[in-house]
Amino acid sequence: MIANTPAIVLKTFPYGETSLISRCFTKEKGKVSFIIKGARSKKNPIAPYFQPLSFIQIIYNENQKRDLQIVSKAHFIKIWLKISQSLKKMTLLQSILEITDFSLEINDPHPALFESLLEVIEFYENDSINSNLAFWIYETVILSEMGFQIDLENGGHESRGHGLLKIMDENQCRYILQNLIKKDFEKISYKNISPREKKLISNYLYNELCYHIEGFDRLKSFKIAKNILNEL
């Protein structure tokens, strides 16, 4: 069966002498692993399409019995021109890609999460939202899409041992989290959030993810992103 779907490249690494293996988040099929044969040879122009963060259209012959699908064709849907100019943006987006890769199962479609990931990448590309706020947005979306939406009303946080219950006594923090959950981003003014509130929110979202999804605390890029988010 021929599959033709938009995809965001999550991770790519060498395989053998000339090939690549790439894990991509596709809109139609979810996370899919591909082998790109001969991609590292000088005569093959396909390798640039499979750099992490690339937004591509990919065509392949889907074989459900194979762990690695074979790419037929790929082309860029959009090229990100500004993101690579900022080390902070690249670091935070690398963490977002790793979070996505870690959270998704193979061949488990999440079209809403795909659109949210694309929206967040656009935020970084266009500088339309503060970089730290964009990261909070994606953390909130991941929790919701994985079935762990934050509940600020029913006290579910009290039994989680986060040591962060103070955040629930902070009206501004609750207001920000409520608007993150409702996706009312325009109501959040990042510049008016105090350093203390930023740290509380960053740590709260980090601990929510670590609590609900086993192994999150071992993601190296996530720890680096947490340090960036907590810089005052």
Residue, then its C-alpha position, 0 to 999 in steps of 0.5 A: m500500500i502506497a502511503n503519502t503523508p506529511a511528516i516531521v523528522l524526529k531523529t536520524f542516525p547512520y546505518g551501515e556504510t551508506s544508509l540512514i534510519s530515520r524516525c518521523f512523526t507522520k500526520e496519517k500514520g503516527k511515528v514511523s521508522f524508515i530506512i533511506k538506502g544509500a542516503r549517505s553516498k555523494k550521489n544521493p541528494i535525499a539525506p538533507y530531507f531527513q535532518p531532525l525538524s525537517f517538515i517533509q512530504i514522504i511517499y513510501n510503500e507501507n508494509q506492516k510486517r516490516d519494522l523499517q519502511i522504505v522511502s520512495k520519495a520525499h520533498f520539503i513542505k517548508i524550510w525553517l530559515k530562522i530557527s537555526q540562527s538561535l542556539k536556544k531555539m534549537t536546544l528547546l526544539q531538540s528537546i521537544l522532538e525527543i519528548t515527542d519521540f519518547s511519548l509516541e508508539i509506532n503506527d499510533p496516529h495523533p493528528a491533533l498532536f501533529e498539528s500542535l507540534l507544527e504550530v509550536i515549530e512555527f512559533y519558534e520560526n516566526d518569533s510570534i511567542n516567547s520561546n519558553l512559553a512555546f515550550w510550556i504550550y507543548e508540554t501541556v499539549i503532550l500531557s493532554e494528548m497522552g491522556f493526562q490533562i492537568d486538573l487544577e480543580n480536583g486536587g489530583h496533584e496533591s498525591r503526586g509528591h511533587g513538592l510543588l503544591k505552592i503553585m496552587d496557592e499562586n493565583q498568577c500561576r493558576y491563571i497561566l496554567q488554566n490558559l495553557i490548558k484552554k489554549d488561550f495563549e494570547k491571554i498570557s503575557y510572558k514578560n509580566i511573569s515573575p522569575r519565581e512564577k516562571k520557575l514554579i510553572s516550569n518545574y510543575l510541568y516538568n514534574e507532571l511529565c515525569y510523574h505520568i510517563e515513566g522514563f521522562d526524567r532520563l531524557k538528557s535534552f529535557k534536563i537541558a531544556k529545564n535548565i534553560l527554562n529556569e534561567l532567571 
